[in-house]
Amino acid sequence: MSLVSVCVPLYNGEKYLRESLDCIVNQTYKDLEILIVDDCSLDDSMAIAQEYQLKDGRIRIVHNQQNLGLVGNWNRCIKEAKGEYVKFHFQDDLMMNDTIEKMVLMAKNSNLHVVITDREYIFEDGINNTFFDRLPRLSDYFRDNAIIKPTFISNILKDLGIEMNFMGEPILGLVREEVFSDYGKYDESLRQIVDFEFWIRLALNIQIGFIPERLHTFRVHGHSEGARNRVVQEMNPSHLDRIHFASKLNSDKHYEKFRKIVGKNFTETLLSNFIKTYTTSYGRKVLAKYINEDYFQYLDSIPWWKRLFREK
């Protein structure tokens, strides 16, 4: 059997941690490294993790010497993982007992480096589920197990743009270790669409397997991992993220295949529209706090930018 590293990035997760770890230790697929990486928790999370470690020798605990933040801790998990496959499982989320078995089986049988599944949501603390109900899903397109090609994802992205995450959260995926070497880890310059950009980066370069069963349950509440994304003063983080993402689509080497499929004009227009919209809303001085000078040199070469937003 192939070793799967199940990564649990941990930060103040005492409330749901037992339930979450039970989902891992009770998996029908047994060849697991259960890697808990603690990002300087201040509650009883570590005591719970150590309690489980005494009962299950597959559990390994890593302590960060300083707080790395949400995405930094995800990448620390990847760095520490020893398995042939890496799978995330957050401190407050759930999965069916046969989830990993089904994902590994599809990866092996179809020679795939990435497999993702559909998911359920649990809404707590008065969270409004309207936004999540409107999110497009890959299961809208596939009713059975499927191998999804980069051209298909390119067409969805061209139709839907980068406003909504139709791929899903990090916990939904099983990824072969070498994929991170080939295409990179999570982009720590992003704050709110980190997982979406990562899945798109992979799916535009390699085939991915999709299991339409809702094998995972993603918990949405005011203190979920996603709520740890740092607040950026003055500028909405999701707006800044979309400028960065559109810029990567337009110039990053990992999106070269996408540009060939949809045409460079599409990515340039997408980037220009985001910049024009947010510069009009915030002004160049605000954007300059979050976009480096090299990028503004690129902007200054765009005729409409020079015409409309030249500093007075």
VEXROTI-635850 format. One record per residue (C-alpha): x, y, z. Coordinates in steps of 0.001 Angstrom, whole numbers, padded with zeros to 6 digits, always signed. Layout:
XYZ;...
This chain:
+000000+000000+000000;+001074+003588-000601;+001632+005815+002416;-000796+008735+002611;+000155+011724+004763;-003015+013161+006262;-002059+016702+007251;-003902+018431+010085;-002845+022105+010347;-003716+022959+013924;-004460+026261+015637;-006764+026607+018654;-008918+023729+017460;-009924+022100+020731;-013693+022363+020140;-013890+020016+017149;-010491+018296+017150;-011565+014972+018679;-014354+014543+016155;-011994+015463+013338;-009221+013073+014425;-011730+010245+014874;-012540+010562+011170;-008870+009978+010333;-007949+007152+012701;-011095+005227+011708;-010373+005289+007968;-010652+001925+006221;-007356+002787+004483;-004772+002101+007168;-001385+003036+005661;-001445+006592+006980;+000921+009125+008421;-001280+011412+010517;+000711+014637+010622;-000451+017302+013063;+001377+020628+012665;+000593+023002+015514;+000871+026717+014762;+001405+027916+018350;-002049+027075+019704;-003100+028773+022935;-005858+026348+023972;-005904+022611+024815;-005427+021481+021209;-001983+020033+021873;-003149+018054+024901;-005846+016446+022757;-003371+015723+019946;-000924+014117+022375;-003713+012028+023877;-004495+010610+020435;-000803+010108+019698;-000492+007812+022727;-003255+005633+021284;-002154+005635+017627;+001480+005331+016559;+000699+006707+013097;+000314+010188+014578;+003292+012552+014365;+003190+016021+015915;+005246+018997+014734;+005408+022306+016635;+006092+025547+014798;+008600+027728+016647;+006646+030808+015597;+003195+031382+014190;+003277+030882+010410;-000309+031868+009731;-002938+029880+007895;-001282+029310+004523;+002233+029196+005909;+001173+026297+008108;-000383+024481+005143;+002955+024683+003367;+004805+023528+006492;+002552+020455+006455;+003545+019721+002865;+007226+020148+003690;+007006+017744+006648;+004873+015081+004938;+006597+011761+004201;+003874+010010+002227;+003570+009222-001465;+000289+011130-001307;-000655+014212+000706;-004181+014887+001925;-005349+017752+004108;-007941+017364+006840;-008760+020469+008850;-009234+020503+012615;-012990+021087+012388;-013972+019046+009326;-015267+015517+008744;-015023+012752+006157;-016604+009364+005527;-014643+006359+006803;-013899+005057+003292;-012904+008424+001803;-009154+007864+001505;-009615+004294+000283;-011829+005479-002574;-009475+008317-003487;-006347+006147-003533;-008167+003482-005554;-009082+005990-008257;-005588+007482-008276;-003986+004057-008689;-006445+002590-011185;-006392+005646-013456;-002739+006657-012919;-003728+010084-011617;-001663+012478-009528;-004657+014395-008149;-008101+013189-007069;-010793+015408-005543;-014319+014744-004297;-017531+016640-003693;-018513+017796-000180;-021295+018659+002241;-021406+021760+004420;-022228+022195+008094;-023333+025748+008893;-022993+026965+012463;-023094+030200+014469;-025840+031706+012347;-023825+031567+009119;-025957+032416+006075;-025679+029559+003586;-026999+031515+000589;-023524+032155-000831;-022509+028500-000559;-025763+027315-002132;-024962+029445-005181;-021422+028135-005612;-020945+026107-008800;-019561+022600-008262;-017799+020092-010462;-020691+017750-009633;-022880+020102-011676;-021003+018740-014692;-020197+015153-013674;-022582+012628-012108;-020134+009715-012171;-016422+009305-011490;-014581+011291-014122;-011126+012171-015382;-011133+015900-016057;-008765+017325-018649;-007136+020777-018584;-009137+021860-021631;-012390+021298-019739;-011244+023357-016750;-010023+026059-019149;-013474+026317-020685;-015198+026518-017284;-012748+029186-016177;-013325+031141-019363;-017097+030994-018798;-017199+031612-015026;-014061+033690-014498;-012311+033688-011122;-015100+035104-008980;-016285+031788-007486;-014413+028680-006367;-015928+025812-008339;-013113+023411-007363;-013508+023258-003586;-011488+023431-000395;-008030+021913+000324;-009531+018991+002267;-011181+017624-000878;-007963+016576-002596;-005456+013735-002616;-002194+014875-004234;+000947+012936-005150;+003986+014387-003418;+005882+015271-006606;+003060+017539-007771;+004189+020151-005250;+007712+020042-006687;+006428+020379-010243;+003773+023060-009731;+004472+024632-006359;+002749+024772-002993;+000048+027164-001810;+000632+030810-002734;+001203+032683+000530;+000667+036055-001147;-003046+035213-001428;-005488+035432+001452;-008979+034275+000505;-008776+032272-002725;-005619+030313-001939;-007216+026910-002451;-008978+027917-005672;-005780+029218-007265;-003906+026073-006219;-006482+023663-007674;-006731+025682-010885;-002939+025722-011224;-002913+021923-011089;-006051+021296-013126;-004825+023470-016014;-001676+021363-016323;-002589+017759-015487;-005630+015523-015551;-007447+015222-012250;-009813+012554-011016;-013189+013577-009645;-015440+011542-007364;-018898+013196-007238;-019759+011601-003885;-019927+014011-000963;-017236+012208+001014;-016144+015289+002979;-017985+017690+005257;-016651+021240+005454;-017682+023111+008578;-018505+026807+008127;-018533+028927+011267;-017155+032177+012622;-014023+030520+014005;-013247+028158+011137;-009759+028025+009628;-010891+030285+006826;-011705+032976+009355;-007996+033220+010214;-007233+034946+006922;-005719+038262+007921;-007828+041368+007425;-006250+043919+005100;-007062+047492+006008;-008636+049730+003360;-008745+047139+000571;-010944+044049+000484;-008578+041023+000523;-010639+039176-002082;-010218+042097-004501;-006466+042109-004051;-006411+038325-004471;-008193+038548-007787;-005689+041037-009135;-002865+038688-008134;-004649+035645-009580;-005460+037414-012855;-001831+038536-013055;-000660+034933-012661;-003060+033758-015357;-001603+036438-017610;+002100+035792-017063;+002977+032902-014702;+004707+029919-016316;+002244+027444-014789;-000596+029049-016755;+001086+028971-020156;-001121+026101-021366;-004209+028045-020339;-003098+031113-022298;-002583+028960-025380;-006087+027509-025051;-008058+030706-024367;-005769+033254-025999;-003571+035926-024428;-006219+038552-025101;-008559+036854-022616;-006083+036929-019729;-004988+040493-020506;-008596+041666-020579;-009400+039833-017347;-006456+041457-015575;-007168+044905-017008;-010815+044780-015939;-009945+043891-012343;-007276+046577-012106;-009487+049220-013666;-012399+048377-011359;-010392+048325-008142;-008211+051304-008997;-011354+053311-009626;-012738+052120-006265;-009630+052512-004116;-007191+054725-006002;-003576+054035-006901;-002218+055133-003528;-004186+052416-001732;-003251+049732-004268;+000385+050763-003977;+000396+049513-000378;-000301+045970-001562;+001163+045747-005072;+004937+045975-005511;+006599+048650-007634;+007634+046189-010355;+003989+045456-010960;+003153+049147-011176;+005868+049511-013807;+003932+046956-015827;+000708+048887-015236;+002342+052113-016352;+002968+050540-019759;-000783+050086-020320;-002227+053039-022289;-005547+053267-020438;-003732+053163-017100;-001488+056087-018042;-004431+057997-019421;-006874+057496-016528;-004771+056975-013426;-001633+059084-013919;-000553+060615-010627;-001176+064357-010537;
